[in-house]
């Protein structure tokens, strides 16, 4: 460590570690950056590369390098990075929740498989929405939006400044509550179609009691669910693009100097 400090200077090294502390939560919570499809070593290399690229731009003021003050700055940088990444990660959590709603309604939740995006156990449609979300995220340049948003956080909360805890808490709570509302927006059309299908078979069972409604209705719900899902998927790209832009804006709004 001492040769590195002597070569690059104490302020540059301190600035690098502070920037790395703010960038690192992206690779734990943010969409795509935290994907289990990326090996941990690759994520670590990308995090270091982003930190190196941002240091000359953001580390301009003098940084306190004594132990306790620097430890406090590192903790603050982790908090700012986690708040920003959480607001973005909540959007993709909504996609998984929407898929879970539909898996439960259709009946696919009986057979769950491992989601390659998060590494957790997920049913078919939950995994489908997660994969489609990542594809759309890459197609619309979402990774560039995230990096640009991260760079803008330094305009709101510089390295030597401390954020407002109340604003971060309120913003994180709003993002968490918005997961359910966004999931309803995504899954709403398919869930409505499934509810109408259940109502229709309920009426049929009253008219024709001899009909095995459960056996017929289960297959019918799969057909109706997948059909409506295929019709609504093209609109998901536009919705995700608008919501991603709104999420970046909301993430920046919660960050201000306390």
C-alpha positions as CSV (number, residue, x, y, z in Angstrom):
1,X,0.0,0.0,0.0
2,X,2.8,2.4,0.8
3,X,4.4,2.3,-2.7
4,X,1.0,3.0,-4.2
5,X,0.5,6.0,-1.9
6,X,3.9,7.3,-2.8
7,X,3.3,6.9,-6.5
8,X,-0.2,8.3,-6.8
9,X,-0.4,10.5,-3.8
10,X,-2.4,10.2,-0.6
11,X,-5.3,12.2,-1.8
12,X,-5.8,10.2,-5.0
13,X,-5.6,6.9,-3.2
14,X,-8.1,8.1,-0.5
15,X,-10.4,9.4,-3.3
16,X,-10.2,6.0,-5.1
17,X,-11.4,4.1,-2.1
18,X,-14.2,6.5,-1.3
19,X,-15.4,6.3,-4.9
20,X,-15.1,2.5,-4.9
21,X,-17.2,2.4,-1.7
22,X,-20.0,4.4,-3.4
23,X,-19.8,2.4,-6.6
24,X,-19.7,-1.1,-5.0
25,X,-23.4,-1.3,-4.0
26,X,-24.3,-1.2,-7.6
27,X,-22.9,-4.7,-8.0
28,X,-25.0,-5.9,-5.1
29,X,-28.4,-4.3,-5.6
30,X,-28.6,-2.6,-9.0
31,X,-30.2,-4.4,-12.1
32,X,-27.7,-6.2,-14.4
33,X,-24.7,-5.1,-12.4
34,X,-25.7,-7.5,-9.6
35,X,-26.7,-10.3,-11.9
36,X,-25.4,-13.8,-10.9
37,X,-24.7,-14.3,-14.6
38,X,-21.6,-12.1,-14.1
39,X,-18.8,-13.9,-12.1
40,X,-17.8,-12.1,-8.9
41,X,-14.3,-11.4,-10.3
42,X,-15.8,-9.7,-13.4
43,X,-18.0,-7.5,-11.2
44,X,-15.0,-6.6,-9.0
45,X,-12.9,-5.6,-12.0
46,X,-15.7,-3.5,-13.4
47,X,-16.3,-1.8,-10.1
48,X,-12.6,-0.9,-9.8
49,X,-12.6,0.3,-13.4
50,X,-15.6,2.6,-12.8
51,X,-13.9,3.9,-9.6
52,X,-10.7,4.7,-11.5
53,X,-12.6,6.5,-14.2
54,X,-14.5,8.6,-11.7
55,X,-11.7,9.6,-9.3
56,X,-10.1,12.3,-11.5
57,X,-13.5,14.0,-12.0
58,X,-15.1,13.8,-8.5
59,X,-12.1,13.7,-6.1
60,X,-11.2,17.4,-6.4
61,X,-11.6,18.7,-2.8
62,X,-9.2,17.8,0.0
63,X,-10.1,14.6,1.8
64,X,-9.6,14.0,5.5
65,X,-7.2,11.1,5.8
66,X,-7.1,10.5,9.6
67,X,-8.4,7.1,10.5
68,X,-11.8,8.0,12.2
69,X,-12.7,10.7,9.8
70,X,-11.9,8.5,6.7
71,X,-13.8,5.6,8.2
72,X,-16.8,7.8,8.6
73,X,-16.5,9.0,5.0
74,X,-16.3,5.4,3.8
75,X,-19.5,4.5,5.7
76,X,-21.2,7.5,4.2
77,X,-20.2,6.6,0.7
78,X,-21.6,3.1,1.2
79,X,-24.9,4.5,2.4
80,X,-25.2,6.8,-0.6
81,X,-24.3,4.0,-3.0
82,X,-26.8,1.6,-1.3
83,X,-29.6,4.2,-1.4
84,X,-29.1,4.8,-5.1
85,X,-28.7,1.1,-6.0
86,X,-31.8,0.1,-3.9
87,X,-34.0,2.6,-5.7
88,X,-33.0,1.0,-9.1
89,X,-33.1,-2.6,-7.8
90,X,-36.7,-2.1,-6.6
91,X,-37.8,-1.7,-10.2
92,X,-36.5,-5.1,-11.2
93,X,-37.8,-6.6,-7.9
94,X,-41.3,-5.4,-9.2
95,X,-40.8,-7.5,-12.3
96,X,-40.1,-10.6,-10.3
97,X,-43.1,-9.9,-8.0
98,X,-45.3,-9.6,-11.1
99,X,-44.1,-12.9,-12.4
100,X,-44.7,-14.5,-9.0
101,X,-48.3,-13.2,-9.0
102,X,-48.9,-14.8,-12.4
103,X,-47.2,-18.0,-11.4
104,X,-49.5,-18.3,-8.5
105,X,-52.6,-17.5,-10.5
106,X,-51.8,-19.8,-13.4
107,X,-50.4,-22.6,-11.3
108,X,-46.7,-22.6,-12.4
109,X,-45.6,-21.9,-8.8
110,X,-45.8,-25.7,-8.2
111,X,-42.6,-26.2,-10.1
112,X,-39.9,-23.7,-9.3
113,X,-36.5,-23.5,-10.8
114,X,-33.3,-21.5,-10.1
115,X,-33.4,-17.9,-11.4
116,X,-30.0,-17.3,-13.1
117,X,-30.4,-13.5,-12.6
118,X,-30.7,-13.5,-8.8
119,X,-29.5,-17.0,-8.0
120,X,-32.7,-17.8,-6.0
121,X,-35.5,-20.2,-6.6
122,X,-38.1,-18.8,-8.9
123,X,-41.0,-20.1,-10.9
124,X,-41.3,-20.0,-14.7
125,X,-42.9,-16.6,-15.3
126,X,-40.9,-14.9,-12.5
127,X,-37.7,-16.0,-14.3
128,X,-39.1,-15.1,-17.7
129,X,-39.9,-11.5,-16.5
130,X,-36.4,-11.2,-14.9
131,X,-34.7,-12.3,-18.1
132,X,-36.8,-10.1,-20.4
133,X,-36.2,-7.2,-18.0
134,X,-32.4,-7.6,-18.3
135,X,-32.6,-7.9,-22.1
136,X,-34.7,-4.7,-22.3
137,X,-32.4,-3.0,-19.8
138,X,-29.4,-3.7,-22.1
139,X,-31.3,-2.7,-25.3
140,X,-32.4,0.7,-24.0
141,X,-28.9,1.5,-22.7
142,X,-30.0,1.2,-19.0
143,X,-26.4,0.5,-17.9
144,X,-25.3,3.9,-19.3
145,X,-28.2,5.6,-17.4
146,X,-27.1,3.9,-14.2
147,X,-23.5,5.0,-14.6
148,X,-24.5,8.6,-15.5
149,X,-26.8,8.7,-12.5
150,X,-24.1,7.5,-10.2
151,X,-21.8,10.2,-11.5
152,X,-24.5,12.8,-10.9
153,X,-24.8,11.7,-7.2
154,X,-21.5,13.5,-6.7
155,X,-23.1,16.8,-7.7
156,X,-25.7,16.3,-5.0
157,X,-23.5,14.7,-2.2
158,X,-19.8,15.5,-2.8
159,X,-17.1,13.3,-1.1
160,X,-16.7,15.6,1.9
161,X,-20.5,16.2,2.4
162,X,-23.0,14.0,4.3
163,X,-26.5,13.2,3.0
164,X,-29.8,13.8,4.7
165,X,-30.7,10.6,6.5
166,X,-34.4,11.5,6.6
167,X,-34.5,12.0,2.8
168,X,-32.8,8.7,2.2
169,X,-35.1,6.9,4.6
170,X,-38.2,8.4,3.0
171,X,-36.9,7.7,-0.5
172,X,-36.1,4.0,0.3
173,X,-39.6,3.6,1.9
174,X,-41.2,5.0,-1.2
175,X,-39.2,2.7,-3.5
176,X,-40.1,-0.3,-1.4
177,X,-43.8,0.5,-1.4
178,X,-43.7,1.2,-5.2
179,X,-42.6,-2.5,-5.8
180,X,-46.1,-3.7,-5.3
181,X,-47.8,-1.0,-7.3
182,X,-45.3,-1.5,-10.2
183,X,-45.9,-5.3,-10.1
184,X,-49.7,-4.7,-10.4
185,X,-49.1,-2.5,-13.4
186,X,-47.1,-5.3,-15.1
187,X,-49.2,-8.3,-14.2
188,X,-52.6,-6.5,-14.1
189,X,-53.9,-7.3,-17.6
190,X,-53.0,-11.0,-17.3
191,X,-54.4,-11.2,-13.8
192,X,-57.7,-9.6,-15.0
193,X,-57.9,-12.1,-17.8
194,X,-57.4,-15.0,-15.4
195,X,-60.0,-13.7,-13.0
196,X,-62.5,-13.4,-15.8
197,X,-61.6,-17.0,-16.8
198,X,-62.2,-18.2,-13.3
199,X,-65.5,-16.4,-13.2
200,X,-66.6,-17.9,-16.6
201,X,-65.8,-21.5,-15.4
202,X,-67.6,-20.8,-12.2
203,X,-70.7,-20.0,-14.2
204,X,-70.2,-23.1,-16.3
205,X,-69.9,-25.3,-13.2
206,X,-73.3,-24.0,-12.1
207,X,-74.9,-24.8,-15.4
208,X,-73.1,-28.1,-16.1
209,X,-72.2,-29.6,-12.7
210,X,-71.0,-32.9,-14.3
211,X,-68.1,-31.1,-16.0
212,X,-64.8,-31.4,-14.2
213,X,-64.1,-27.7,-14.1
214,X,-60.8,-28.0,-12.2
215,X,-59.2,-30.2,-14.9
216,X,-60.5,-28.2,-17.8
217,X,-60.0,-24.8,-16.1
218,X,-56.4,-25.4,-15.2
219,X,-55.5,-26.0,-18.8
220,X,-57.6,-23.1,-20.0
221,X,-56.0,-20.7,-17.5
222,X,-52.6,-21.7,-18.8
223,X,-53.6,-21.0,-22.4
224,X,-55.4,-17.7,-21.6
225,X,-52.5,-16.6,-19.3
226,X,-49.8,-17.3,-21.9
227,X,-51.8,-15.7,-24.7
228,X,-52.4,-12.4,-22.8
229,X,-48.9,-12.5,-21.6
230,X,-47.6,-12.7,-25.2
231,X,-49.9,-9.8,-26.2
232,X,-48.7,-7.5,-23.4
233,X,-45.0,-8.2,-23.5
234,X,-44.3,-5.7,-26.4
235,X,-45.6,-2.9,-24.1
236,X,-43.2,-3.9,-21.4
237,X,-40.2,-2.3,-23.1
238,X,-41.8,1.1,-23.1
239,X,-43.0,0.8,-19.6
240,X,-39.6,-0.3,-18.3
241,X,-37.9,2.5,-20.2
242,X,-40.2,5.1,-18.5
243,X,-39.9,3.5,-15.1
244,X,-36.1,3.2,-15.3
245,X,-35.9,6.9,-16.1
246,X,-38.2,7.7,-13.2
247,X,-36.3,5.4,-10.9
248,X,-33.0,7.2,-11.6
249,X,-34.7,10.5,-11.0
250,X,-36.2,9.3,-7.7
251,X,-32.9,7.9,-6.6
252,X,-31.2,11.2,-7.2
253,X,-34.0,13.1,-5.6
254,X,-33.5,11.2,-2.3
255,X,-29.9,12.3,-2.2
256,X,-29.2,15.7,-0.9
257,X,-26.8,17.2,1.7
258,X,-28.2,17.1,5.2
